[in-house]
Protein backbone atom coordinates (compact mmCIF):
# COMPACT_ATOMS: atom_id res chain seq x y z
CA UNK A 1 0.00 0.00 0.00
CA UNK A 2 1.05 3.58 -0.72
CA UNK A 3 0.38 5.84 2.27
CA UNK A 4 -0.12 9.51 1.37
CA UNK A 5 0.04 11.83 4.39
CA UNK A 6 -1.09 15.47 4.23
CA UNK A 7 -0.38 18.48 6.38
CA UNK A 8 -3.36 20.87 6.85
CA UNK A 9 -2.43 24.56 7.17
CA UNK A 10 -1.04 25.83 3.87
CA UNK A 11 -1.26 22.37 2.34
CA UNK A 12 -4.93 21.36 2.18
CA UNK A 13 -6.33 24.69 3.44
CA UNK A 14 -5.35 28.34 3.15
CA UNK A 15 -5.33 28.75 6.94
CA UNK A 16 -1.94 30.41 7.26
CA UNK A 17 -1.09 31.34 10.85
CA UNK A 18 0.81 34.43 9.67
CA UNK A 19 -2.48 35.88 8.41
CA UNK A 20 -4.56 35.21 11.52
CA UNK A 21 -4.08 35.62 15.27
CA UNK A 22 -6.83 33.26 16.40
CA UNK A 23 -4.41 31.20 18.48
CA UNK A 24 -2.93 34.04 20.52
CA UNK A 25 -6.33 35.75 20.77
CA UNK A 26 -7.69 32.58 22.33
CA UNK A 27 -4.74 32.28 24.71
CA UNK A 28 -5.07 35.94 25.74
CA UNK A 29 -8.45 35.05 27.30
CA UNK A 30 -6.60 33.00 29.94
CA UNK A 31 -3.15 34.54 30.41
CA UNK A 32 -1.91 38.14 30.01
CA UNK A 33 -0.43 37.96 26.52
CA UNK A 34 -0.88 40.31 23.58
CA UNK A 35 -3.52 38.94 21.16
CA UNK A 36 -1.12 39.43 18.26
CA UNK A 37 2.02 38.18 20.03
CA UNK A 38 4.60 36.82 17.59
CA UNK A 39 6.19 33.65 18.96
CA UNK A 40 7.85 32.22 15.85
CA UNK A 41 11.42 33.01 16.83
CA UNK A 42 11.00 31.38 20.25
CA UNK A 43 9.74 27.90 19.41
CA UNK A 44 11.31 24.75 18.00
CA UNK A 45 8.13 22.94 16.97
CA UNK A 46 5.36 25.09 15.43
CA UNK A 47 2.48 22.89 16.62
CA UNK A 48 -0.58 23.81 18.67
CA UNK A 49 0.55 21.69 21.60
CA UNK A 50 4.15 22.92 21.61
CA UNK A 51 3.19 26.60 21.27
CA UNK A 52 0.49 26.31 23.93
CA UNK A 53 2.80 24.59 26.42
CA UNK A 54 5.56 27.14 25.86
CA UNK A 55 3.49 30.33 25.94
CA UNK A 56 1.27 29.26 28.83
CA UNK A 57 4.25 28.45 31.02
CA UNK A 58 6.22 31.51 29.90
CA UNK A 59 3.42 33.93 30.77
CA UNK A 60 1.78 32.20 33.75
CA UNK A 61 4.90 30.68 35.27
CA UNK A 62 3.31 27.25 35.59
CA UNK A 63 2.64 24.23 33.42
CA UNK A 64 -0.75 23.98 31.75
CA UNK A 65 -3.21 21.41 33.09
CA UNK A 66 -5.57 19.26 31.02
CA UNK A 67 -8.35 21.61 32.08
CA UNK A 68 -6.34 24.59 30.77
CA UNK A 69 -5.77 22.74 27.50
CA UNK A 70 -9.47 21.89 27.09
CA UNK A 71 -10.48 25.51 27.75
CA UNK A 72 -7.90 26.72 25.24
CA UNK A 73 -9.15 24.35 22.55
CA UNK A 74 -12.74 25.44 23.12
CA UNK A 75 -11.76 29.11 22.89
CA UNK A 76 -9.63 28.51 19.80
CA UNK A 77 -12.65 26.99 18.06
CA UNK A 78 -14.63 30.13 18.98
CA UNK A 79 -11.92 32.41 17.61
CA UNK A 80 -11.57 30.42 14.39
CA UNK A 81 -15.32 30.55 13.83
CA UNK A 82 -15.14 34.34 14.32
CA UNK A 83 -12.48 34.42 11.60
CA UNK A 84 -14.63 32.18 9.40
CA UNK A 85 -17.61 34.54 9.70
CA UNK A 86 -15.53 37.60 8.86
CA UNK A 87 -12.94 36.12 6.48
CA UNK A 88 -14.52 32.98 5.00
CA UNK A 89 -11.96 32.66 2.18
CA UNK A 90 -9.29 32.11 4.83
CA UNK A 91 -10.56 28.52 5.05
CA UNK A 92 -10.63 27.83 1.29
CA UNK A 93 -8.94 24.69 0.07
CA UNK A 94 -5.64 24.94 -1.73
CA UNK A 95 -6.74 24.81 -5.39
CA UNK A 96 -7.20 21.29 -6.67
CA UNK A 97 -7.09 19.64 -3.25
CA UNK A 98 -10.57 18.12 -3.37
CA UNK A 99 -10.09 16.80 -6.91
CA UNK A 100 -6.69 15.37 -6.00
CA UNK A 101 -8.07 13.59 -2.93
CA UNK A 102 -11.02 12.23 -4.92
CA UNK A 103 -8.65 10.75 -7.48
CA UNK A 104 -6.43 9.20 -4.81
CA UNK A 105 -9.47 7.63 -3.13
CA UNK A 106 -10.31 5.92 -6.41
CA UNK A 107 -6.84 4.39 -6.72
CA UNK A 108 -6.26 0.87 -5.51
CA UNK A 109 -3.64 0.30 -2.82
CA UNK A 110 -3.62 3.93 -1.66
CA UNK A 111 -4.29 5.09 1.90
CA UNK A 112 -4.86 8.69 2.94
CA UNK A 113 -3.87 10.25 6.26
CA UNK A 114 -3.39 13.64 7.88
CA UNK A 115 -0.58 14.55 10.25
CA UNK A 116 -1.07 18.13 11.39
CA UNK A 117 0.44 20.43 13.97
CA UNK A 118 -3.10 21.38 14.90
CA UNK A 119 -4.84 19.68 17.78
CA UNK A 120 -6.92 17.05 16.00
CA UNK A 121 -10.36 18.58 16.66
CA UNK A 122 -9.07 21.94 15.36
CA UNK A 123 -7.58 20.36 12.24
CA UNK A 124 -10.79 18.47 11.52
CA UNK A 125 -12.77 21.71 11.76
CA UNK A 126 -10.47 23.50 9.31
CA UNK A 127 -10.65 20.64 6.81
CA UNK A 128 -14.43 20.53 7.05
CA UNK A 129 -14.79 24.31 6.64
CA UNK A 130 -12.66 24.01 3.49
CA UNK A 131 -15.31 21.68 2.04
CA UNK A 132 -13.28 18.50 2.47
CA UNK A 133 -14.39 15.38 4.32
CA UNK A 134 -12.22 14.79 7.41
CA UNK A 135 -13.40 11.18 7.50
CA UNK A 136 -11.53 10.45 4.27
CA UNK A 137 -8.30 10.30 6.30
CA UNK A 138 -6.59 8.55 9.16
CA UNK A 139 -5.75 11.34 11.62
CA UNK A 140 -3.18 12.47 14.10
CA UNK A 141 -2.59 15.91 15.60
CA UNK A 142 -0.23 17.32 18.19
CA UNK A 143 -2.50 16.35 21.12
CA UNK A 144 -0.10 13.86 22.70
CA UNK A 145 3.20 14.66 20.98
CA UNK A 146 4.36 18.29 20.59
CA UNK A 147 6.79 17.50 17.75
CA UNK A 148 5.64 16.53 14.27
CA UNK A 149 8.30 13.86 13.65
CA UNK A 150 7.14 12.13 16.84
CA UNK A 151 3.43 12.08 16.12
CA UNK A 152 3.86 11.40 12.40
CA UNK A 153 5.91 8.32 13.25
CA UNK A 154 3.17 7.28 15.69
CA UNK A 155 0.59 7.60 12.90
CA UNK A 156 2.69 5.51 10.53
CA UNK A 157 3.24 2.79 13.14
CA UNK A 158 -0.50 2.66 13.85
CA UNK A 159 -1.29 2.23 10.15
CA UNK A 160 1.44 -0.41 9.77
CA UNK A 161 -0.42 -2.54 12.30
CA UNK A 162 -3.25 -2.86 9.76
CA UNK A 163 -1.52 -2.55 6.37
CA UNK A 164 1.74 -3.48 4.71
CA UNK A 165 3.19 -0.24 3.35
CA UNK A 166 5.38 -0.23 0.26
CA UNK A 167 5.77 3.55 0.03
CA UNK A 168 5.02 6.64 2.14
CA UNK A 169 4.70 10.18 0.80
CA UNK A 170 4.30 13.28 2.93
CA UNK A 171 2.78 16.41 1.34
CA UNK A 172 3.43 19.67 3.20
CA UNK A 173 4.08 23.36 2.75
CA UNK A 174 6.97 24.09 5.11
CA UNK A 175 10.58 23.25 5.78
CA UNK A 176 9.37 21.77 9.07
CA UNK A 177 7.29 19.30 7.03
CA UNK A 178 10.32 18.52 4.90
CA UNK A 179 12.49 17.96 7.98
CA UNK A 180 9.83 15.62 9.35
CA UNK A 181 9.93 13.54 6.17
CA UNK A 182 13.72 13.55 6.16
CA UNK A 183 13.94 12.36 9.78
CA UNK A 184 11.45 9.57 9.05
CA UNK A 185 13.02 8.61 5.73
CA UNK A 186 9.88 9.08 3.64
CA UNK A 187 9.16 10.84 0.35
CA UNK A 188 8.29 14.56 0.38
CA UNK A 189 6.23 16.75 -1.96
CA UNK A 190 6.05 20.49 -1.30
CA UNK A 191 3.11 22.85 -1.82
CA UNK A 192 4.02 26.54 -2.15
CA UNK A 193 0.70 28.22 -2.93
CA UNK A 194 1.91 31.65 -1.75
CA UNK A 195 4.97 31.33 -3.99
CA UNK A 196 7.35 32.20 -1.16
CA UNK A 197 10.15 30.18 -2.73
CA UNK A 198 11.27 28.91 0.68
CA UNK A 199 11.63 25.34 -0.60
CA UNK A 200 13.25 26.12 -3.94
CA UNK A 201 16.61 24.83 -2.71
CA UNK A 202 15.10 21.36 -2.28
CA UNK A 203 15.93 20.52 -5.88
CA UNK A 204 15.62 16.78 -5.19
CA UNK A 205 11.96 17.15 -4.11
CA UNK A 206 9.04 18.15 -6.36
CA UNK A 207 7.55 21.51 -5.33
CA UNK A 208 4.19 22.64 -6.75
CA UNK A 209 2.11 25.79 -6.43
CA UNK A 210 -1.04 23.74 -5.81
CA UNK A 211 -2.61 20.37 -6.43
CA UNK A 212 -3.65 21.20 -9.98
CA UNK A 213 0.00 20.86 -11.01
CA UNK A 214 0.49 17.35 -9.63
CA UNK A 215 0.08 14.76 -12.36
CA UNK A 216 1.21 11.68 -10.43
CA UNK A 217 2.87 10.61 -7.18
Buried (B, 14 or more C-beta within 10 A) or exposed (E): BBBBBBBBBBBBBBBEBEEBBBBBBBBBBBBEBEBEBEBEEEBEBBBBBBBBBBBBEEBBEEEBEEEBBEBBBEBBBEBBEEBBEEEEEBBBBBBBBBEBBEEBEEEEEBBBBBBBBBBBBBBBBBBBBBEBEBEBBBBBBBBEBBBBBBBBBBBBEEBEEEEEBEEBBBBBBBBBBBBBBBBBEBBBBBBBBBEEEBBEEBEEBBBBBBBEEBEEB
